[in-house]
Amino acid sequence: MRQELKQSILAGILLMAAILSVNYYFYVRESKQELVRLRAELSRVDKQKAKFLSLLRNKRRLLEQKRQLEEEIERLKVYLPKTEDLPGLIRAIANLASLSGVEVSRVELGREISHPDKHYAAINIKISFSSNYEELMNFLKKVDALDRLVCPYSLDVVAKGISEDPKLQVSGLLQTYRYIETAKRPKKRRKR
């Protein structure tokens, strides 16, 4: 009986070892493999999270830069006349010429050269007048001091007569600019 008891205990131990081995082989080993796979997945997700957080920080910085640039554009638009402001600008240039002692024979709008890809249009102002050198310089300084951006684009200066203070016949173009508002394109929605 003792022998049978030993055999049954031994059989029980072997059966228990077999059950534990089968349990380890089917469940624990599979769980360990799943754990390794999940750790690798967690590592990958952590890297993506870090990348997205970095992008989020950059997005905030870029949005702030965009806001500052838009404010700067709005501030600078003041220097560019709107289309309806152009007749007033022409009158202002003619008045500056008179105040400078320049004898104006013509101040009129020329053609507009549009640059929509650069968000502006250049507007030519045809001008012709006669003056001496000092009056010409005084007029150009006053044009430069205007609130609106007006630049001498091309001026032809011809001296009439020979003297200490010759009369200059000046003709050419001044150029001003206006802002071109571009239509905002609708944002494309990304599919998720």
C-alpha positions as CSV (number, residue, x, y, z in Angstrom):
1,M,0.0,0.0,0.0
2,R,2.9,2.2,0.7
3,Q,4.2,1.6,-2.7
4,E,0.8,2.5,-4.2
5,L,0.7,5.7,-2.2
6,K,4.1,6.7,-3.4
7,Q,3.1,5.9,-7.0
8,S,-0.1,7.9,-6.6
9,I,1.7,10.8,-5.1
10,L,4.3,10.6,-7.8
11,A,1.6,10.4,-10.4
12,G,-0.1,13.4,-8.8
13,I,3.1,15.4,-8.9
14,L,3.8,14.4,-12.5
15,L,0.2,15.2,-13.4
16,M,0.5,18.6,-11.6
17,A,3.9,19.2,-13.4
18,A,2.2,18.3,-16.7
19,I,-0.7,20.6,-16.1
20,L,1.7,23.4,-15.1
21,S,3.8,22.8,-18.2
22,V,0.7,22.8,-20.4
23,N,-0.6,25.9,-18.6
24,Y,2.8,27.7,-19.0
25,Y,3.1,26.6,-22.7
26,F,-0.4,27.7,-23.7
27,Y,-1.2,30.6,-21.3
28,V,1.9,32.1,-19.6
29,R,4.2,31.9,-22.6
30,E,1.5,33.4,-24.8
31,S,0.9,36.1,-22.2
32,K,4.6,37.0,-22.1
33,Q,4.7,37.3,-25.9
34,E,1.6,39.5,-25.7
35,L,3.3,41.6,-23.0
36,V,6.4,42.0,-25.2
37,R,4.2,43.0,-28.2
38,L,2.2,45.5,-26.0
39,R,5.4,47.0,-24.6
40,A,6.7,47.6,-28.2
41,E,3.3,49.1,-29.1
42,L,3.4,51.3,-26.0
43,S,6.9,52.5,-27.0
44,R,5.7,53.3,-30.5
45,V,2.6,55.2,-29.2
46,D,4.9,57.2,-26.7
47,K,7.1,58.2,-29.7
48,Q,4.0,59.3,-31.6
49,K,2.7,61.2,-28.6
50,A,6.0,63.1,-28.2
51,K,6.0,63.9,-31.9
52,F,2.4,65.2,-31.8
53,L,3.1,67.3,-28.6
54,S,6.1,68.8,-30.5
55,L,3.9,69.6,-33.4
56,L,1.3,71.1,-31.1
57,R,3.9,73.3,-29.5
58,N,5.1,74.4,-33.0
59,K,1.5,74.9,-34.1
60,R,0.9,77.3,-31.2
61,R,4.2,79.2,-32.1
62,L,3.3,79.3,-35.8
63,L,-0.2,80.5,-35.1
64,E,1.2,83.3,-32.9
65,Q,3.6,84.2,-35.7
66,K,0.7,84.2,-38.2
67,R,-1.4,86.4,-36.0
68,Q,1.6,88.9,-35.7
69,L,2.1,88.9,-39.4
70,E,-1.6,89.5,-40.1
71,E,-1.5,92.5,-37.6
72,E,1.6,93.8,-39.4
73,I,-0.1,93.5,-42.8
74,E,-3.1,95.4,-41.4
75,R,-0.8,98.1,-40.1
76,L,1.1,98.4,-43.4
77,K,-2.1,98.5,-45.5
78,V,-2.5,102.1,-44.2
79,Y,0.4,103.0,-46.5
80,L,-1.3,101.6,-49.6
81,P,-4.2,103.6,-51.0
82,K,-7.5,101.9,-51.7
83,T,-8.9,102.4,-55.2
84,E,-11.4,105.0,-53.9
85,D,-8.5,107.0,-52.3
86,L,-6.6,107.5,-55.6
87,P,-8.3,110.7,-56.7
88,G,-7.5,112.2,-53.3
89,L,-3.9,111.1,-53.6
90,I,-3.7,112.8,-57.1
91,R,-5.0,116.0,-55.6
92,A,-2.5,115.7,-52.7
93,I,0.4,115.3,-55.1
94,A,-0.8,118.3,-57.2
95,N,-1.1,120.4,-54.0
96,L,2.4,119.4,-52.9
97,A,3.7,120.4,-56.3
98,S,2.1,123.8,-55.9
99,L,3.4,124.3,-52.4
100,S,6.9,123.4,-53.6
101,G,6.8,126.1,-56.3
102,V,6.6,123.6,-59.1
103,E,4.5,124.5,-62.2
104,V,2.4,121.4,-62.9
105,S,1.2,120.8,-66.4
106,R,-0.2,117.3,-65.8
107,V,-0.9,114.9,-62.9
108,E,-3.1,111.9,-63.8
109,L,-3.6,108.2,-63.1
110,G,-1.8,105.9,-65.4
111,R,-2.4,102.1,-65.8
112,E,-2.4,99.7,-62.9
113,I,-0.1,96.7,-63.0
114,S,-1.5,93.9,-60.9
115,H,0.6,91.3,-59.0
116,P,-2.0,89.1,-57.3
117,D,0.5,86.4,-56.4
118,K,2.4,89.1,-54.4
119,H,-0.9,90.7,-53.1
120,Y,-0.3,94.2,-54.6
121,A,-1.0,96.3,-57.6
122,A,1.4,99.1,-58.8
123,I,-0.5,102.2,-60.0
124,N,1.4,104.6,-62.2
125,I,0.8,108.3,-61.9
126,K,1.8,110.3,-64.9
127,I,3.3,113.7,-64.0
128,S,4.9,116.6,-65.9
129,F,6.0,119.9,-64.6
130,S,8.7,122.6,-64.7
131,S,10.8,123.8,-61.9
132,N,14.3,124.6,-60.8
133,Y,16.5,122.1,-59.1
134,E,15.7,123.3,-55.5
135,E,11.9,123.2,-56.2
136,L,12.3,119.7,-57.7
137,M,14.1,118.4,-54.6
138,N,11.6,120.1,-52.3
139,F,8.7,118.5,-54.1
140,L,10.3,115.0,-54.0
141,K,11.0,115.3,-50.3
142,K,7.3,116.3,-49.7
143,V,6.1,113.3,-51.8
144,D,8.4,111.1,-49.7
145,A,6.8,112.4,-46.5
146,L,3.3,111.5,-47.6
147,D,1.3,109.0,-45.5
148,R,0.8,106.9,-48.5
149,L,3.6,105.1,-50.3
150,V,4.5,107.0,-53.5
151,C,7.8,106.5,-55.2
152,P,9.4,108.3,-58.2
153,Y,9.5,105.5,-60.7
154,S,11.0,107.1,-63.8
155,L,11.6,110.8,-64.2
156,D,13.1,112.5,-67.3
157,V,14.7,115.8,-66.4
158,V,15.7,118.2,-69.2
159,A,17.3,121.6,-68.6
160,K,15.8,124.5,-70.6
161,G,18.3,127.1,-71.3
162,I,21.8,127.7,-69.8
163,S,21.9,129.9,-66.7
164,E,22.9,129.7,-63.0
165,D,19.3,128.5,-62.1
166,P,18.0,126.8,-65.3
167,K,14.4,125.7,-65.5
168,L,14.0,122.0,-65.6
169,Q,11.3,120.3,-67.6
170,V,10.4,117.1,-65.7
171,S,8.1,114.3,-66.9
172,G,7.7,110.7,-66.0
173,L,6.0,108.4,-63.6
174,L,5.4,108.2,-59.9
175,Q,4.2,104.9,-58.6
176,T,1.9,104.0,-55.7
177,Y,0.7,100.6,-54.6
178,R,-2.5,99.1,-53.4
179,Y,-3.2,95.9,-51.5
180,I,-5.0,93.1,-53.4
181,E,-7.1,91.0,-51.1
182,T,-7.0,87.4,-52.2
183,A,-10.0,85.1,-51.8
184,K,-9.4,82.7,-49.0
185,R,-9.5,79.1,-50.2
186,P,-11.7,76.7,-48.2
187,K,-9.6,74.3,-46.1
188,K,-9.6,70.8,-47.3
189,R,-10.9,68.4,-44.7
190,R,-8.7,65.4,-44.0
191,K,-10.3,62.0,-43.8
192,R,-9.7,60.3,-40.5
